[in-house]
Amino acid sequence: MNCRSSSMFPFLFLFLFSFSWIASADRHEDFLQCLHYQNSNAISKVIYTPINSSYSSVLQFSIRNGRFNTSATPKPLVIVTPLNVAHIQAAIACSQKHGLQIRVRSGGHDYEDRLLSYMQESFPELGLVKEDCIEMSWIESTVYFAQFPRNTSLEVLLNRSPRPTSFFKGKTDFVKEPIPKTALEGIWERLDQVDAGSAELQFTAYGGKMNEIAESSTPFPHRAGTLYQIHYGISWDEEGIEAYAKYISWIRRLYSYMAPYVSKNPRQAYVNYRDLDLGVNNLGNTSYRQASIWGTKYFKNNFDRLVRVKTAVDPANFFRNEQSIPPLSSW
């Protein structure tokens, strides 16, 4: 498609599902007719259904975790890759009208910086100098963290050809107090239990400007008092239930081991590293009590405020996923 490079939303995908499979065929046709009625301006060029030759490549383009690319993974009835706001509005309106659930697949996550001078002042023992750092723009960091070589052209982000994927599971913690040396030694022992290179622990330092922003200023509450965030990750290439059980069990055991050394009441987690082990919504509506189990881990006291916002803008709970915010009607 020649128009892709001019898209306002080059990495935004809208996936439409129906969980009433008997009516799926009729809903599919009605939905497509609705899209054309709502917005006929080139929208046919951004619609993909299972009968299109490009459907599979578009579906798999941004999948980076093999756990969500199996024969058991639900496949969307329709994929829309919008070029403008009108396309998004049409997809939402028609989804609501015909009882389809919409899912969004888009960009990744972001981090807040800490300056070199601050590191030298607060952690002089690290001996950090400018030569140890790589300065780049945000978009360049996207290419870097996708593990492309340095100085790779940004055009690589427009490549929608499927890439080899592995299986992956991640979890997070926030640390309030220094972790004892004996506990760190226990981490190394557990890292030795898995294949070299398949596991990672990523420590993201907090403090600085993060401490100056009140917990209630934004939905993100992990501010003053947080030393750093830990991201635990495990990846593997082997297929099958045995490999899945082996690696998932390992990361869950590590997570359990870390419980005494991380935040408590609640044990907090980072929402951009979604962890369904914390709990999931029901297929339909979920109670406030059920959703608060994981909601307070991500948002702490801001969860209640987000519930009220959800109630005001989406009382019917149209926009939902496994860990979406519930409306007050589900109390």
C-alpha positions in Angstrom: 0.0 0.0 0.0 1.6 3.3 -1.1 -0.4 5.3 1.4 1.1 3.7 4.5 4.1 6.0 4.7 1.8 9.0 4.9 -0.4 7.5 7.6 -1.0 9.6 10.8 -1.1 6.3 12.7 1.6 4.1 11.1 1.6 1.5 13.9 -2.0 1.6 15.0 -4.1 -1.5 14.4 -7.8 -1.9 15.3 -8.8 -5.6 15.8 -12.5 -6.4 15.8 -13.7 -9.6 17.6 -17.1 -11.2 18.1 -17.6 -13.7 20.9 -21.0 -14.8 19.6 -19.6 -17.0 16.8 -23.0 -18.0 15.4 -23.7 -14.4 14.4 -20.1 -13.7 13.4 -20.6 -13.9 9.6 -23.6 -11.5 9.6 -22.0 -9.1 12.0 -18.9 -9.1 9.8 -20.8 -8.1 6.7 -22.9 -5.6 8.5 -19.8 -4.0 10.1 -18.1 -3.7 6.7 -21.1 -2.0 5.2 -21.3 0.3 8.1 -17.7 1.3 7.7 -18.2 2.3 4.0 -21.4 4.2 4.9 -19.6 6.1 7.8 -16.5 6.9 5.8 -16.0 5.9 2.2 -12.8 8.0 1.9 -10.2 5.3 1.0 -11.3 3.2 4.0 -11.4 0.1 1.8 -7.6 0.2 1.5 -7.1 -0.2 5.3 -9.6 -3.1 5.9 -8.3 -6.6 6.1 -10.4 -9.8 6.6 -9.3 -13.4 6.6 -10.1 -13.7 2.9 -7.5 -11.0 2.1 -4.0 -12.3 1.1 -2.4 -9.7 3.3 -4.5 -10.5 6.4 -1.9 -12.9 8.0 1.1 -10.6 7.4 -0.7 -7.6 8.9 -2.0 -9.6 11.9 1.5 -11.0 12.6 3.4 -7.8 11.8 3.7 -6.5 15.4 3.5 -9.7 17.3 6.6 -10.0 19.4 5.5 -12.7 21.8 4.9 -16.2 20.5 2.6 -16.9 23.5 0.0 -14.8 21.6 0.6 -16.3 18.2 -0.6 -19.9 18.5 -3.5 -21.8 17.0 -5.5 -21.2 20.1 -5.1 -17.4 19.9 -8.5 -15.8 18.9 -8.2 -14.2 15.5 -10.0 -10.9 14.6 -12.9 -10.9 12.2 -11.6 -7.6 10.8 -8.3 -5.6 11.0 -8.4 -1.8 10.4 -5.1 0.1 9.9 -6.4 3.7 10.1 -4.9 6.5 8.1 -6.8 9.3 9.8 -9.1 10.2 12.8 -12.2 9.6 10.6 -11.2 6.0 10.1 -10.9 5.5 13.9 -14.2 7.1 14.5 -15.9 5.0 11.9 -14.5 1.8 13.3 -15.6 2.6 16.9 -19.1 3.7 15.9 -19.7 0.6 13.7 -18.2 -1.7 16.4 -20.7 -0.4 18.9 -23.6 -0.6 16.5 -23.0 -4.2 15.6 -21.8 -5.6 18.9 -18.2 -6.2 18.1 -15.4 -5.8 20.6 -12.5 -3.6 19.5 -8.9 -4.1 20.5 -6.0 -1.7 19.8 -2.4 -2.7 19.0 -0.1 0.2 18.9 3.3 1.5 20.3 5.3 0.4 23.2 6.3 2.1 26.4 8.4 5.1 27.5 10.7 6.0 30.4 11.5 9.2 32.2 15.2 10.3 32.1 17.8 10.9 34.7 20.7 13.3 33.9 24.4 12.3 33.8 25.2 15.0 36.3 22.7 13.6 38.8 24.1 10.1 38.4 27.6 11.4 39.1 26.4 13.3 42.2 24.2 10.5 43.6 26.2 7.5 42.5 29.9 8.5 42.2 31.0 5.0 43.0 29.8 3.9 39.5 32.3 6.2 37.8 29.8 7.0 35.1 31.2 9.3 32.3 29.7 10.7 29.1 31.5 8.1 27.0 29.5 5.4 28.8 26.3 6.8 27.6 24.6 6.8 24.2 22.6 9.9 23.3 19.7 9.5 20.9 16.2 10.7 20.2 13.2 8.9 21.4 12.4 7.4 17.9 16.1 6.3 17.6 15.7 4.5 21.0 12.8 2.6 19.6 15.0 1.2 16.9 17.8 0.5 19.5 15.5 -1.3 22.0 14.2 -3.4 19.1 17.7 -4.8 18.9 18.6 -3.4 15.5 22.3 -2.3 15.0 23.3 1.2 15.8 22.7 3.8 13.1 20.0 1.6 11.5 17.8 3.8 9.3 14.4 4.8 10.9 12.8 3.4 7.7 13.1 -0.1 9.3 10.1 0.9 11.5 8.0 1.0 8.3 8.8 -2.6 7.4 5.7 -4.7 8.0 7.2 -8.0 7.1 6.8 -10.6 9.9 9.9 -11.1 12.0 10.8 -14.3 13.9 9.3 -14.3 17.3 10.1 -16.1 20.5 7.9 -16.8 23.6 8.2 -14.3 26.5 6.8 -13.6 29.9 7.5 -10.5 32.0 6.7 -9.3 35.6 7.6 -6.1 37.5 8.2 -4.9 41.0 9.0 -1.5 42.7 11.7 -1.4 45.4 11.4 0.9 48.4 14.4 -0.2 50.5 17.9 -1.5 49.5 17.8 -5.2 48.8 20.2 -7.1 51.1 23.3 -8.7 49.6 22.1 -12.2 50.6 18.9 -11.6 48.7 20.9 -10.5 45.6 22.9 -13.7 45.9 19.7 -15.6 45.9 18.7 -13.9 42.6 22.0 -15.0 41.0 21.4 -18.6 42.1 18.0 -18.6 40.5 19.4 -17.1 37.3 21.7 -20.1 37.1 18.7 -22.4 37.0 17.7 -21.3 33.4 19.5 -21.2 30.1 22.1 -18.5 29.8 20.7 -15.5 27.9 17.1 -16.5 28.3 16.4 -14.5 31.5 16.9 -10.8 32.3 16.5 -8.5 35.2 16.2 -4.8 34.3 16.6 -2.2 37.0 15.2 1.3 36.2 16.3 3.9 38.7 13.7 6.4 40.0 14.0 9.5 42.1 15.1 12.9 40.9 12.2 14.6 38.9 10.0 11.6 39.5 9.9 12.5 43.2 8.7 16.0 42.6 5.4 14.9 41.0 2.6 14.0 43.4 1.1 10.4 43.2 -2.3 11.9 42.4 -1.1 14.2 39.6 -1.3 11.5 36.9 -2.6 7.9 36.9 1.0 6.7 37.3 1.5 6.7 41.1 5.0 5.3 41.6 6.8 8.5 42.7 8.5 9.6 45.9 9.9 6.7 48.0 10.5 4.4 45.1 14.2 3.6 44.6 13.9 1.7 41.3 11.7 -0.7 39.3 12.7 -4.2 38.5 11.5 -5.9 35.3 11.9 -9.7 35.3 11.9 -11.3 31.8 12.2 -14.8 30.5 12.2 -15.8 26.8 12.4 -19.1 25.0 12.2 -20.6 21.5 11.1 -24.1 22.2 7.5 -24.8 21.4 5.1 -27.0 23.5 3.5 -27.3 26.9 6.6 -28.6 28.7 8.8 -25.6 27.7 5.9 -23.2 28.5 5.5 -24.8 32.0 9.3 -24.8 32.6 9.9 -21.1 32.0 6.6 -19.7 33.3 7.2 -21.7 36.5 10.7 -20.3 36.8 9.7 -16.6 36.6 6.8 -17.1 39.0 9.1 -18.7 41.5 11.5 -15.8 41.2 8.7 -13.4 41.7 7.6 -15.2 44.8 11.1 -15.2 46.1 11.3 -11.4 45.7 8.2 -10.7 47.8 10.0 -9.8 51.1 12.2 -7.2 49.3 9.8 -5.1 47.3 6.7 -2.9 47.8 3.8 -4.2 49.9 0.2 -3.4 50.6 -0.2 -3.5 47.7 2.7 -5.1 45.9 2.9 -2.7 43.1 3.4 -3.3 39.3 4.0 -1.3 36.2 1.0 -1.1 33.9 3.0 -0.9 30.7 4.4 -4.4 31.5 1.0 -6.0 31.6 1.0 -9.0 33.9 -2.1 -11.2 33.7 -0.9 -13.3 36.6 -2.2 -10.4 38.8 -5.8 -11.1 37.8 -8.1 -10.6 34.8 -11.6 -9.4 34.1 -14.5 -11.7 33.3 -15.4 -12.1 29.7 -18.4 -9.8 30.3 -18.6 -7.2 33.1 -16.2 -7.4 36.0 -16.9 -6.3 39.5 -15.1 -3.4 41.0 -13.9 -5.6 43.8 -12.4 -8.1 41.4 -10.7 -5.5 39.2 -9.3 -3.6 42.2 -7.1 -6.7 43.0 -4.8 -5.8 40.0 -6.0 -2.2 39.6 -4.5 -1.0 42.9 -1.2 -2.7 42.1 -0.9 -0.6 38.9 -2.5 2.6 40.1 -2.7 2.6 43.9 -5.2 5.1 45.1 -5.7 6.5 41.6 -7.6 3.4 40.7 -10.9 4.8 42.2 -10.5 8.0 40.2 -9.9 6.1 37.0 -13.1 4.1 37.7 -15.1 7.3 38.0 -13.6 8.6 34.7 -14.4 5.3 33.1 -18.0 5.6 34.4 -18.3 9.0 32.9 -16.9 8.3 29.4 -17.7 4.6 28.9 -20.5 3.5 31.3 -21.4 0.5 29.0 -17.9 -0.8 29.2 -17.5 -0.9 25.4 -13.7 -0.4 25.6 -12.5 -3.4 27.6 -9.7 -6.0 27.8 -8.4 -8.5 30.3 -7.3 -5.7 32.7 -9.4 -2.7 31.7 -10.9 -0.3 34.2 -14.5 -1.2 35.1 -17.3 1.4 35.4 -19.1 2.1 38.7 -22.1 0.1 37.5 -20.1 -3.1 38.2 -19.7 -2.3 41.9 
